[in-house]
């Protein structure tokens, strides 16, 4: 005669085991799965044990992806070289650049100007400054990056066809700020080139010893 010594679980004990397993499952779901997978932590335990740090939603992934694309695009611009700074060496610097500075500079003023750079085009914006005149400037785009050449042209009575100009800054940027101490009397300002397919608006602020054209 065979004797079966295996314990037989009663109905109440079975129900109790199922309930305990269900409660443990819910606790794991609330403390680990929800914080790690869905960013929800109703009990605050996910943050306590570090499960919340595992969560990364799709929006963050998209933003990081866009940032990577932006960084990649910023580094894909044409490299700017020393040879592109200023006019050609074949164009002599005008003798007027050596004129002494005036005893009185232009009256100090302050202006805010909007410059629209059309899509896939370039535009210049300049102001008049006397020799050693000081002008503080800042500018920024509404959206996008432009190529810029910040430069000055010497004031000449009879300027030639190919005018001499001196570059102060070449760059690709969406904003810039600084101070210009004019090395000679003349027109000073920016050439902006928009290499995108939509117009870009530049807001420019000037403060100092200058006159507008």
C-alpha positions in Angstrom: 0.0 0.0 0.0 1.5 3.4 -1.1 1.4 6.3 1.3 1.5 9.9 -0.1 3.2 12.2 2.4 2.9 15.4 0.2 1.0 18.1 2.0 -2.3 19.1 0.6 -3.0 22.9 0.4 -6.4 23.9 1.6 -8.7 26.2 -0.2 -8.2 29.1 2.2 -4.4 28.7 2.1 -4.4 28.7 -1.7 -6.5 31.9 -1.8 -4.1 33.5 0.8 -1.0 32.6 -1.3 -2.6 34.0 -4.5 -3.5 37.2 -2.6 0.1 37.5 -1.3 1.5 37.0 -4.8 -0.9 39.5 -6.2 0.1 42.1 -3.6 3.8 41.5 -4.2 3.3 41.9 -7.9 1.4 45.2 -7.4 4.2 46.5 -5.2 6.9 45.6 -7.7 4.8 47.2 -10.4 4.4 50.4 -8.4 7.9 50.7 -7.0 10.0 49.4 -9.9 8.2 48.9 -13.2 6.2 52.2 -13.3 9.2 54.5 -12.2 11.7 52.8 -14.5 9.5 52.3 -17.6 6.8 55.0 -17.4 8.2 57.7 -15.2 5.4 57.3 -12.6 6.3 56.9 -9.0 3.1 57.2 -6.9 4.7 55.8 -3.7 8.0 57.6 -4.0 9.9 54.4 -3.5 11.2 54.3 -7.1 13.2 57.5 -6.4 14.4 56.1 -3.1 15.9 53.0 -4.7 17.0 54.7 -7.9 14.5 53.1 -10.3 13.3 56.6 -11.5 16.8 57.3 -12.9 16.3 54.5 -15.4 13.4 56.3 -17.1 13.9 58.2 -20.3 10.9 59.3 -22.3 10.5 59.7 -26.0 10.5 63.5 -25.8 13.9 63.6 -24.1 15.2 61.2 -26.8 13.9 63.4 -29.6 15.3 66.6 -28.0 18.7 64.9 -27.5 18.5 63.8 -31.1 17.8 67.4 -32.3 20.7 68.6 -30.2 23.0 66.1 -31.8 21.8 67.2 -35.2 22.3 70.9 -34.3 25.8 70.2 -33.0 26.6 68.3 -36.1 25.3 71.1 -38.4 27.3 73.7 -36.4 30.5 71.8 -37.2 29.7 71.3 -40.9 30.2 74.9 -41.9 32.9 76.0 -44.3 36.2 76.5 -42.5 37.2 80.1 -42.3 40.8 80.9 -43.2 43.2 83.7 -42.7 43.3 84.5 -46.4 39.6 85.5 -46.3 40.1 88.2 -43.6 39.9 91.6 -45.3 40.4 92.7 -48.8 42.9 91.3 -51.2 46.6 92.1 -50.6 46.6 93.6 -54.1 44.4 96.4 -52.9 46.5 99.0 -51.1 45.4 100.6 -47.8 44.3 104.2 -48.5 46.5 107.0 -47.2 43.4 108.5 -45.5 43.6 105.7 -42.9 46.6 107.5 -41.5 44.7 110.7 -40.9 44.8 111.9 -37.3 41.7 111.5 -35.1 39.3 114.4 -34.7 39.3 116.5 -31.6 35.6 115.9 -31.1 33.8 112.5 -31.8 30.2 112.0 -32.9 27.7 112.7 -30.2 26.9 109.5 -28.2 23.6 107.8 -29.1 21.8 104.5 -28.8 19.7 102.6 -31.4 17.9 99.3 -31.9 17.6 98.2 -35.6 16.0 95.2 -37.2 17.8 93.8 -40.3 16.1 91.2 -42.5 18.5 88.9 -44.3 16.6 87.2 -47.2 16.8 83.5 -47.7 19.9 82.4 -49.5 21.1 86.0 -49.9 23.5 88.4 -48.2 23.0 92.0 -47.0 25.2 94.7 -45.4 24.4 97.1 -42.5 26.9 99.8 -41.7 27.2 103.0 -39.7 29.7 105.9 -39.7 32.4 106.2 -37.1 35.3 108.7 -36.8 38.8 107.5 -36.1 39.1 106.1 -32.5 35.4 106.4 -32.0 34.0 103.8 -29.6 30.8 101.8 -30.3 29.4 99.0 -28.3 27.2 96.5 -30.2 25.1 93.4 -29.7 23.0 91.4 -32.2 21.0 88.2 -32.3 18.9 86.3 -34.9 15.3 85.4 -34.4 16.1 81.9 -35.6 19.0 80.4 -37.4 22.7 81.0 -37.9 24.3 83.5 -40.4 27.7 83.9 -41.9 29.1 87.3 -41.0 32.0 89.6 -41.9 32.4 92.5 -39.4 34.6 95.0 -41.2 35.3 98.7 -41.9 36.0 100.8 -45.1 38.2 103.9 -45.0 36.5 107.2 -45.8 37.9 108.3 -49.2 37.1 111.3 -51.3 37.4 109.3 -54.6 37.2 105.6 -53.7 38.3 103.2 -56.4 36.1 100.4 -57.8 37.7 97.8 -55.6 37.5 99.3 -52.2 39.9 98.4 -49.4 38.3 97.0 -46.3 39.6 95.6 -43.0 37.8 92.6 -41.4 37.5 92.5 -37.6 35.6 89.2 -37.3 34.6 86.3 -39.6 32.2 83.8 -38.1 29.1 81.7 -38.3 26.9 82.7 -35.4 23.3 83.5 -34.1 24.5 86.3 -31.8 27.5 88.5 -30.9 28.5 91.3 -28.7 31.5 93.5 -28.3 33.1 97.0 -28.6 34.6 98.6 -31.8 37.4 101.2 -31.5 37.5 102.4 -35.1 41.0 102.2 -36.5 40.1 104.9 -39.1 37.3 107.1 -40.1 34.7 105.4 -42.4 31.9 103.0 -42.7 31.9 100.1 -40.3 29.4 97.2 -39.9 28.5 93.7 -41.0 28.0 91.7 -44.1 25.4 89.0 -43.2 24.8 86.0 -45.4 21.7 83.7 -44.9 22.4 80.2 -46.1 19.0 78.9 -45.2 15.7 78.7 -47.1 13.8 81.2 -44.9 14.3 84.9 -44.0 16.2 85.6 -40.8 15.6 88.8 -38.8 18.6 90.3 -36.9 18.0 92.6 -34.0 21.0 94.9 -33.6 21.7 97.3 -30.7 24.3 100.0 -30.9 25.5 102.4 -28.3 28.4 104.9 -28.7 30.0 107.5 -30.9 28.5 107.0 -34.4 26.0 108.2 -36.9 23.5 106.1 -39.0 23.3 106.4 -42.7 
